[in-house]
Amino acid sequence: MAMTERQLIQEILNTVDLIYTFEDVDEDASEYTILVTQQDGDRRSLETVNSEMKHYFQEANFDYKEELHPTNATTAADIRVVIKRN
């Protein structure tokens, strides 16, 4: 049984070991906006976390646009990521 896009996204975010919420989902357009927060005790820099996520998403054929320390997020987050399936 194949994974849905949403399941694949969740698998990637769990692999990178992050706390996340979906801010906006447009499954018809295969576009997702995700708010990501590092877990307490995570010693990686935010840039390293972003680089790891970007690598996995691009490997899975998603376009990837990030905003570190987003100022207008609906909830507190370290990174806002907009991904869209190619």
N, C-alpha and C positions, 0 to 999 in steps of 0.2 A: 504494500500500500504506500503510495507516494505521499510525501509531506505537502501540506498546503503552504502557501507563501508565509502566512502568519506563523505557522509552526516552525518553518525554517528560520524566520527572524528571531523567534524566541529561542531556538536552539543556539544560534550564533551569540545572542546576548547572554545566555546562560553559560556558554563556553568561555566568554570573556569575563564572566563572574561579576555582573553588574545588576543594579536595581534599575528597573525601567517601567515606564507606563507609555501606553499609546496615547498621544495627544490628539491625533487625527488619523483616520483610516479611510482610504478610498480604495476598496478592494477591486472595484470595476476598472480603475485606472492603474491598479497595482502600485499605489503610492501610499507611503506610511510616514507619519511624523512621530518620532519617538523621543521621549524625555529620559535621559540617562543620568543616574547618580552613582558615584563610586560608593562602595561599601565601606563602613568604618574599618579602619585598620589597613586598607589597601594602600600600599606604599608606592605604587606606580604613579608617575606623573600623569596629569590629565592628557597631555600630548601623546604619551605612550598608550594609554587606554584608547584614545581616539584612533591612533595608528593601527592598533590591533583590530578594532571594530571595522575600520575602513578596509583592511586587508581581507577579512572574512566576507564582508558584503560584496566587495568587488569580485572576489573569487566566485561568489554565487550569482554573478551577473546582475548586480544592482548598481544603479547610479547612486552616488553618495555625496551628500552636501551636509556639512556640519557647522554648528555655531557653538563655540565654547563659551561658557558662562552666559547663556541667553538671558536677556533682560526682560523680555515680554512673554515668558513661558507661563502657562496656566498654573503650574506648580513649580516649586523650587527644583532646579536641575543643574547639573554640571555641564551637560552637553545636550543640544537639540540636534537630532539627526533627521534629515528628510531623505528617504530612500525610495527609489522607483525601479521596478524590474525592467531590464533592457528588453 
